[in-house]
Amino acid sequence: MSDAADLITQAEDLALAGKLDEALRAYDAAIAADCTDPLAWVGKASVLKAKGMYTESAECFIAARAGISSENFVGEDAEKMAAFVSMLHVLQAEALLYAEKPNEALVVLDEADQLRPPDAASLVVRGQAFVQKKAYEDAGNCFYRAEEWCNANEDSMLTQVWFCKVNLAKESGGILAPPYAAEMYEKRRGFKQPKGDFTELLERANNLRTAGLMYDALRYYDAAIEADPSQAASTLFMKGVVFEQLRRSAEALDCYSEALKNNPEPGDEFRIRTRWAALRAARENSF
């Protein structure tokens, strides 16, 4: 093992023990021994981040990349190295977000995406950059694209993606319905098939609607109808309510009409007809 590798191991142990200043000195010693070792720079970046020195942490990722020459890699190794360098860009962008520099972070993420197509990590960090800029629709598009990536590849970040979606719905006024979510719903792609019995699916749909994740709620209402068609009237009514919240009045009216065709209970029928009539009158008055 080289001197630099020994020092990196020592620095890692010190960082894990919470001895950040000592770890930082050990990483600096490793860098002095071999300034082209990206692991030394990445380790130093993590310690600086833990110390709240976010701009300095971001600069370490630039130094980490500087020691990597793409000319030394071909074939599968070149692909792996591109993935590693892309990851270094994403980590740099994340550090820049901690420093509240979203515009700089977006530039770095653009560089990462030139190396390989964006993955969930890249999309989540990009979405968080847009949140800082209060570009909520762009942020929502990124988080739904990240969910689509997780469902198509591997889902280790799926919980984090959902956490981002829920928080964004709260921050953006209670409803999260970006264009990409609508596209995923309409084309029936990018989502995992909801599982459970009717009661479980309906409860989940209602919770998602309350959380403001409207297109997610619609997917679960659809699954609930498939699970128990005898409950279609009341479930279609709730779909109509969601479409109203999305200001998609034509789809809402279609849902209310379909609900009335599915033999609703007398109390439900009155509620559906009242909502249908009110929405239809509002549409006519708007023309």
N, C-alpha and C positions, 0 to 999 in steps of 0.2 A: 504494500500500500504506500502511495506517495506521501510526502510531507503534507501537501495540500489536503489530501483525503483524510489523513489523521487529524488535521486541525479542524476540518469540517465536522468530523465525528465528535470531536471534543466540543465544538461550538453547539452542535445539536443537543448534546447532553446538558450543557449549561443553560441553553434556552428552555429545555423541558423542566429544568430545576428552577426556572424563574429568575436566573441570574443573567439578566439581559445585557447589562453593561459588559460583563465578562464574556458573554457569548459574542457580542459585537466585536470585541478585541480579537477573539479567536477567529472570527470570520475575516477580519482585516488581515490577520496573519496568513490565513489561507490564500487570500487574494494576492498578498505580497509574494507568496510562494508560487502561485500560478494564477495570473490575472485572467487567463482564458477559460478557467473552469466555471461554467455557468451555475453549478450547484452552490458554489461559494457565494456568488452574487444573489442567488435566489434565497439562500439562507439569511444573508444579511438583510435582504428586503423584508423578510418575515419578521425579523427582530425590530427593524425600524418601524414597521407597521404596528407592532405590539407596543412600541414606545410612543405612538402617535405622530411619528415623523413621516407623514404620508407622501409628501413630495419627494423626499429623499429616498423613500422606499420605491417609488415609481422609477426614479433615475437608475436604481440598481438593475432593473429589468432591461434597460437599454444597454448597460454594461454587460449583462449576461448574454445578450444576443450578439454583442460585438465580437465575442470570442468564438462564435460558431461560423464555420465556413461551409456553405452549401456545396461547394465544389468537391468536398471530400465524401459526398454521399450520392449513391445512385440506387435506382430501383426502389425496392421496398424500404430500404434504409432512408432514402430521400423522403419518402412519404412520412415515415415516422419522425424524421427530423423537422419536416414542415409542420407536423402536428405539434411538436414540442415548441417550436419557435412561435407558432400561433398562440399556444397556451401562455407563453411569456408575454405576448402582447395583451392578452386578456387580463392577466394578473396585473400588468402595468395599468391598464384601464381601470381596473377595480381600485387600485391604490389612488389613482387620480380622482375617482369618485369620493373616496374618503377625504381627499383634499378639497372636495367641492369644486372640481374642475371638469364639468361634464362635457364641455366642447372639446377639450383636449382628449378626454377619454374616447369620444366618438371618432376622432381622427385616428387614434391608435387601433380602435376596433376595425375601422375600415382597412387598415394595413393587415390586421389579422385575417380578415375575410378574403384578402387577395392571395393568401397562402393556401387556404382551403375553405370549403363552404362553412358557414357559421354553424356551430353546434349549440346545444342548450346553454352551456356556460357563457358563450359569447353573446347569445341572444338575451340572456337574463341581465348581464352587465349592461348591454346596450339599452335594454328596457329601463333599467335603473337610472341610466344617464338621462333618458327622456323624462323620467319622473322628476329628476332634479330640475330639468328645464321646464317642468309643468306642461310638457307635450304629451298629454295623457293618452290620446288616441294612438300616437306612435308607440308609446310604451306598451299599451294593451296589445297592439299588433305583435310586438316582439315577444311578449309573454305567451301568447297563443301559438306563435311559431315555435317557441321553445317547447311547449307542451306537445305539439305535433312531432317535433324531433324526438322527444323522449319516448313517445308511443311507437315511433317507427324504428328506434335504435335501442337504447337502454334507458331505464326509468329511474336511475339513481338520483336525479335532480327533480323528479316530478313533484315531490312534496314542497320543495322550495319554490317551484313555479306556481303551484296553487297558492302558497303563502303570498307570493308577489301579486297574484291576481286579486286576492281578497283585500290586501292592503291598498292596492291601486283603486279598487272600487270605492273604498272608504274615502280616500284622498280626493278622488275626482267627482265627488258629489253623490255617491250612493249607487251609481249604475255603471257597469263596465260592459260595453257592447261595441268593441272596435270592429272595423270592417273585416279584418281577417277572421274574427270569431264568426261573423255572419257568413262568410264564405265557407268556412269549415262546416258550419251547420247545414247550409244549403246543399253543399256537395257531399255531405255525409262522409267526411274524411278527417283524419288527424286526431279523432277522439277514440278512447277506449269504450267498448260497448258497456253500458251500465248493467250491473248485476243486482239481483235481489228479487223479492216478491213485490206485489203491488204496494203494500203498505210501506215497505222500506224505500222503494223507488219514489213514491209520492212524497214521503217525508224529506228525502234528499232533495227532490225538486223544489219543494217549498223553502227549504233552508237556503238553497242556492239563490232562489229569487229574492229572499230576504237579504242575502249577502250582496245582491246586486249583480250576480253573474248570470245574466239573462239567457244567453245562448246555451250555457251549461244547464240551466233550469229547463229549457225547452227540450234538450236531449233526454232528460230524466222524465219529463212528462210524456214524451213519445214512448219511452220504454215502459212506463207505467200503463199506458193504454194497451201496449202489446201484451203485458203481463196479465191484465184483466180487462178485456173489452167490455165487460158488463158495467164497468165504472167509467166508461168513456165520456159520458155526458159531463160529469163534474170535472174530469181531468181536462177535457177540451175547453171547458170554461176557464180554467186556470191558464191554459195556453193562450187563450184570448186576452186575458188580463196582462200577461207578459208582453204580447205583441202590442197592446195598447201602450204599455210603458215604453216600448221601443218606438212608439209613434208610427207603427206599421198598421194603420187602421184597416186596410183591406184584408190583411191576414187575420186580424182580430175578428172582424165581422164573419169571415169564413169559419173560424173556430166556433163562434157563438152559433152560427147556423147549423154546423155539424153537431154541436152539442144538443140542439133542440131536436135533431133527427134521431138521437140515440136514447129516446124515452127517459128524460130526466125525471127525478122525483118532483112532485108538485111544488115544493118549496124552492128547489133548485131551478125549476122551469121559470118561475116568476123572476128569480134573480137574473137568470140568463136573458130573458126577454127584456127586462128593464135595462140591462147593460147594453144589449144589442140596439134597442131603440134610442138610447141616449147617444151612443156612438154614431149611429146612422144619422141622427139629427145634427150632430156636431159636424159631420162630414159635409152634409148638404149645405149647412150654413157657411161653411168655409169656402164654398165654390161661388 
